[in-house]
Amino acid sequence: MAPPLSSLYTISFLIATLATLLVAASLRLLAILPNGARSKKTPVRKRPIATRVLIVLGSGGHTHEMFYLLRDLDTRKYTHRTYIVSSGDAFSAQRAANFERELEDAENARVKELEKEEKEERIQVEEEEEEGRVLAPGIQITDAEGTTHGLESTTTTTASADRPACTGPDHYNIAILPRARKIHQPLLTTPFTCLYTLLSAFSPLLSSPPLLPNQAPTTPYETAAADLPDLIVTNGPATAVIVILASLLLRFFNVRGANSRGKCRTVYVESFARVKTLSLSGKLLVRVVDRFLVQWEELEGVGGGRAEYWGVLV
């Protein structure tokens, strides 16, 4: 006996709906995933006043390599840093805090050196003024030999003309995510802990904690810290796969303009230890991150030409 027409119509409708959703999802993925030809045509955007970078740390070697990569970090450009560490990884959290103190100490030393140079130059100018060698604006004199001398400019370029360096506790935070899989954890329960980690990853992605509770941002720097990250940097810990998956979901659904505003761009730097083959994290992410950098020439072009050889970075 043939099934009733109503049942056939219902099944056909469900199949058509699923097919439509699958096609729509595929087109959306093609739109948000990186494309080499499209990325070359992307216009250069004006540098924003403040930006936020999210840095995924691993344990041991991954963390050491990451901070070596960040050794020349420009705190005038990346005004707020969010460090992602796994629960129980006290070493990475402490290393992040030490790194931020090093940035602050280096900036304080630079400012003191500039102030010293400015003071010495000011003293020199005052001495020259006393000797009559520095003239007021618009004044010219003629010496005994008939040579005319004009104004000697005493204007100097100081650090005050630059954007301020953003260092100190107000310009970084450390976010702790639950581990996706603990040591000796059964594989049967791993999908559930991975899902929990994925859900937990949305919070540090969406914003960093405000400086003062229940207070709206009052400066461009606070606004950037409360916004989605402009850039996500990782070098391969397992947590990075979960974080980048969460960022792709934000871009897929354009949450808070993640895709339309060009937020949550991703850079993956393959570990120095990977000479001829990619790590498991690298194999999973090579086709979905915006930039995939390798440190050995043997890996150049892997992943369908996505891997970019930049030489030894660490």
N, C-alpha and C positions, 0 to 999 in steps of 0.2 A: 504494500500500500504506500503510495507516494505521500510525502509530508505535505501539510496544508500550505497554501500560497502565502499566508501570513508569516509562517515560519521562514520560508525561503526569502521573503522580502526583508525580514529582520536580519537574517544572516548576511544577505547581500549588502544591506545598509551598514552593518558592523564592519564588513570587509572593506567596503568603500571608504568608510570613515578612518579606519586604521591605515589604509593606503594613503589617504590624503594627509593624515598626520605625519606619516613616515616621510612622504615627499617634502612636506613643509619643513620638517625638522632637518632633513638633509640639506635643503636649500639654505636654511638658516645657519647651519654649521659651515657650509661653504662660504657664507658671507662673513662669519666672524673669524674663521681660521686663517692663518697667515698665507699670503699668496705672493710669491716673489715678484711677479710682474706688476701687481697692484701696489706693493710696498714701495717700488722704485718711483712710482708716480705720485706718491703721497706728498703733498706740499709741506714745506718746513713751517712748523707752527712757531708763533712768537713765544719766546721763553717766558713762562709765567713767573710771577714774583716769588711764589712759594710752591713747592712740590713735596709729595710724600712718597717715600720708597719703602717697600716691604721686603725684608731680607729673611730668607728661610735658612735657619742654622740646623746643622746635624750634630752628631756627637764625634768627638775626637778629631780625625783628619779633615772631615768636611768643614768643621768650624775653623780650624787653623787655616785652611786654604781660603775660606771666605774672607776672613779678616785681612789676609794678605792681599786679596783682590781689592779690598776696600781701603787700602793703606793711603791712597791719594784722594779719598772721597771729598768732594767739594760741598762743604756745609752751607755755602751760599746758594747753591742750586738745589740740593736735596735737604730741605729745611726741616723735615721731620722724618725720623727713621723708626720703623716698627720692626722689631726682631721677633721672629717666630721660633720658639723652642718647644721640644717635646717634654711632657711631664717627667720629672725625675732627672732631667739633664741639667743639673746645677752648674756643671762646668761651662756650658754654652751661655747660660744666663749671666754668670759671673764674668765671662770673657766679653760679652756685649757691654756690660756696665764698665769694665776696665777700658774697652776701646773708646767709649764715649768720653771717659775722663781724659784719655790721651788726646782726643780731638780738642777738648776744652783747654787742656794744658798747652797744647801746641798753638792754639789761637791766642791765648793769653800771652805766651812768649812772643808771638809775632807782633801783637799790639804794643807790648813794652818796647820791642826793638824799634818799631816805627816811631813811637813817642820819643825814644832816645835820639834817633836820627833827626827828627823834627826840632828837638831842643838844641842839638848841636848846630843845625842849620840856622835856627833863629839867633843863636849867640853869634854865629859868624856874620849874619846880616847886620846885627846891631853893631858889631865891631867895624864893619865896612861903612855903616852910616856915620859912625863917629869919625872915621877917617875921611868922609866926604866922597866916597867912591860910589855910593848908591844914591841915585837921584830921584826926586819926586816925579810922579807922572807928568809928562808934557814938558819937562825941563831939559834943556840942552845947554851945554857949556862948551867953550872952545879953549883948548889948552894953549900953552905958550908956543907950540909948534904949528898952531892953526888947525888942528884936527878937532872936529866936532864930535862930541859924545852924547848919545841919547840915553834913554831910560834903560837901566838894567833890571830886568824882571825878577822879582823875588817870589813869584807865585809858584807854589809847589803842589803836586798832586798827592793827596793823602788818602788813607784808607777810608776816610769818611765819605768819599765820593762813591765808593763801592757799596754793594748791598751788604748788609751786616752778616757776619758768620752766625749760624744758628747752632750753638752748642749748649750743653747743660741739660739738666733733667727735664726742662720744659719742652725739649725738642726731640725726645725719643721715648719709646715705651717698649716693654718686653711682654709679649703675649705668650701664654703657655697653652699648648694644645694637648689633649689626651693622646697617648700613643695609639697608633692604628693597630699595632700588633705587639704585644709584650713578649718577652723572652719565654720560650717554651709554651706559648699559648697555642691551644689546639686550632687547627685550620678551620674546624667546623664553626667556631665562634668568631673567627677573624672578620668575616663580612659585617657582622653587627658592630664590632669596635671600629672598623673603618667608616661605617656610616655615621657613628657617633662623632668621630674625628672630623668628618666632612661637615656635619652640622655645626660643630664648634668652630670651624674655620671661617664661617661667614662673619662672625662678630669682629675679629681683628681686621678683616678685609673691608668691612663697611665703614669703620672709623676707628680712631684711637680714643682712649679715655680723655675727656675734657680736663683742662687744667683745674677748673672749679666746677663742682657738681651743679647741674641744673642751670648753667650759665651759657648763653649763646656765644659763639665766636665773635671776637671784637677786632681782630687783626687778620690780614691775609694769611699769616702763618698758622693761626689757630683754625682758620677756615680750611686750609689744606690738610691739617692734621685730622680734622673731623670728616674729611671727604674720603672717597675711595683712593687707593694708592695709584699714583701715576705709573709706577714701575714696580715689578716683582722680580727679585734676583735670587737665584738658587744655583747650587752646584751639585745637586743630586741626592740628598738624603731622602728616605722614603716619605717623610712628611711632605716633601715638596710636591709629590704626585697628587696628594690629597688637596693641598692648597691651590695648586694650579687648576685642578678639576673644579674646585669651588669658584675660582675666578672665571672659568669658562662658562659656568652656569650663570654667573652674574652678567656676563657679556651676552650670553644666549638670550636671556630674557630682558636684557638692557636695563637691569635694576639700577636706579638712580643715574641713568645715562652712562652706564659702564662702557657700552660699545659706542654709542653715538658721540660721546665726549672723548673717546680715545683713552679711557682709563684702563688700569689693570694690564698694561703691556708687560710681557714676560721675557726675561733673558735667562737662558740656561747656560752655565759654564761647566762643561764636562770635567770630571776630576783629572788631575795630572796623572794619576795612577792608571788611567785608561789609555793605553797606547795603541792597541790594534782593534779592540772591540769596545762598544759602548756598554755602559753599566745598564742594569735593568731599568733604573729610573730614566736614563737617557733614551733607551729603546721605546719606552712608553710615551715620552714627551717630545721626541725629536720632530714630530710632524704637527704639533699643536702649539708650541711656544713661538713667540715672534722672532727671537734670535736664538740660535743654537751655536755656541762657540766650543771649539775643541783646541787642545794644546799640542797635538801631535799631527804631523802632516799625513800620516797613514790614515787618519780618520776624516780627512777633508772630503766633503761631498757625500758622506754617508747619509742615509735617511732621505733618499731621493734628491740629493744635492743640497739639503738644508744645512748640513754642518759647515761652519765657517772656520777655517784655520787661522788662528791669530798668534801662533807661537806660544812659548811658555809664558803664562801670566802669573804664576805663583813661584 
